[in-house]
Amino acid sequence: MTKRVWTRDEIKTLLQKNDKMVSRSVVKLYEYQTASEQENNNTRESNGVGFNAVDASFLTSIAERVISGRPLTDKQIKATRKAILKYTGQLTEIANLQTAQ
């Protein structure tokens, strides 16, 4: 059986068209933040995964909102989508790692 391999363009299209994908993706990237980064709403380690320093506070708050089960407003989805699109490469890698398991 052949494993599914995602492309950057496919992930980008999903992010642009699917609100649930935006929410799931921000949570997945949040999981790649260190515990310290999650607690402090920032990025301290330059490890190439998770949020960058500019987005850390906003995207952490969005991820925590999604995790708590509270829905995002249309305005929050729009802002999150705009921010999360820069992480398409990371999300493609994550998707392909998960399908390989």
N, C-alpha and C positions, 0 to 999 in steps of 0.2 A: 504494500500500500504506500503510495507516494504522500509525503507530508506536504501540507499547504505552505507555500512561501509567499509572504506578503511583500508588496513593493511599497516604496515611499509614496508613490502616487495613489495607490489604493488606500493607504492609511490617511493621507491628506484628504481624499474625497470623502471618506467616512467621517472625518472630523468636520468637514464643511457642511455635511448634509444631515448628520445624525446627532441630536442632542444627547442621547444616552451614551454615545461613544465619547463625547466631550467629558461627561461626568465620570465615566469609567476610566478614561485616560488620565484625568487629573489625579484620581485616587491611586492609580497604578504608579504614576511618577512620584507621588507623595510617599508611597511605600519604599521607594528607593532613597529617600532622604534619610539621614542618620537620625537616631532618636533625639539627639541634641538639636539638630536642625528642625525637627518637627516641633519640639517643645518651645524653641525660641523663634519660630517663624522666620528663619533666615537660612542662608547657606554659608557654611564655614569651611567645608572641604571642597577642594577642586578635584572631584573624582569622576567628572564626566557623566554623572547620572543624577537624576532628580532635577529640581528647579535651579535656575540660575539666581544670582543674588538680587537682580532687579525684580523678578517675579515671585520670589520665595514667600513673602508675606501674604500677598493677595492669593496666590494659588494654594498655599497652606490653608488659609481660611476657607476657601472654596472646597478643598478636599475634606476638611473636617466637617463642613456643613453636609456634604454628600454622605459621608460615613455615618453621620448622626441620623440620617434618614430625612433630613429637611430638603424639600425641593428647591431647586435654583429658580430664580425669577428669570424672565426673558432677558432682562438687562445683564444679569450675572452670566447667563449662558453666552450671550453675545461677547462680553468682555473676556470670558474664559476661553471661548473659541479663538478669539484673536490672539491671546497669549499662548495658548497650547499649540498652535500651528507651528511655532518655531521648534517644537520638540518632536516633530514628525520622524526624524531619524532615530531618536531614542525609542520612540513608540514602535517603530518598525522592527528594531532589534528585539524589543521585548516581545512583540507578537510572534516573531519567528523563533525565539527561545521557547516560548510557551507551546507552540505547535510542534516543536522538536521533542518535547518531553512525553 
